Each structure stands twice: as C-alpha cells, then as structure tokens.
Amino acid sequence: RKATIVIEHLIQASDVAHTMQHWHIYRKWNERLFQEMYRAWQEGRMDQDPSLNWYKGEIGFFDFYIIPLAKKLKECGVFGVSSE
C-alpha cells in the first residue's frame, strides 16, 4: 500500500515539478503558464483576466497544494538525505 501512495504522490508532483525546482526554473515555467492563460483570455477562451488574481492564486496554490504535497513526499522518504 505504501508503494501505491508514493507513486500517487510522485505523479502529482510530476505535474507541478517546476514549483519544486530552482527559482529561475519556477519563474520560466510560471511565466509560460501565465502567458498561455493570458492569451486564452484575450482570445475569449477564458472568462477572467488571469492577471487580476495571479499572485494571490499562486500563494494559495503553494499554501494548499504544493507545500502539503512536498510534506507528504518528505514523509514517504522520496527525497532521501536531501530532505534533512
């Protein structure tokens, strides 16, 4: 059962891996995501301008998804000695 939980957490982390990398990697991918969403808004494929709540949304994303996920991964021991 533990192996299944670890794999589930790793799959979740792979989707948001840029958030757990160095700052310049995070910024690069985050900027690409923002530009993609902004273009979608300009083209009418999104209802709201993403720039209105971007930073607040990022903080919430970290507080309620990324940090809890990183804690779960640490508890599973996937980071090895680097998590000490």
C-alpha angles and dihedrals in degrees: 000000000000091000090055091051092049091050091049091052092047091052090051091048093049089062092055100027093129089069090061096049133084117304095255091054092048092049093048095053094037091053090050090051092049092049091049092051093044091053089049089053092048090050092049096251092117128049098216136045104250092214092069095074104008099123095040088050092050092052091049091047090055095042097047104028117013100043095044089047092050090050091051091050091049091050089052090053096236093137093057117198093342090076093063 
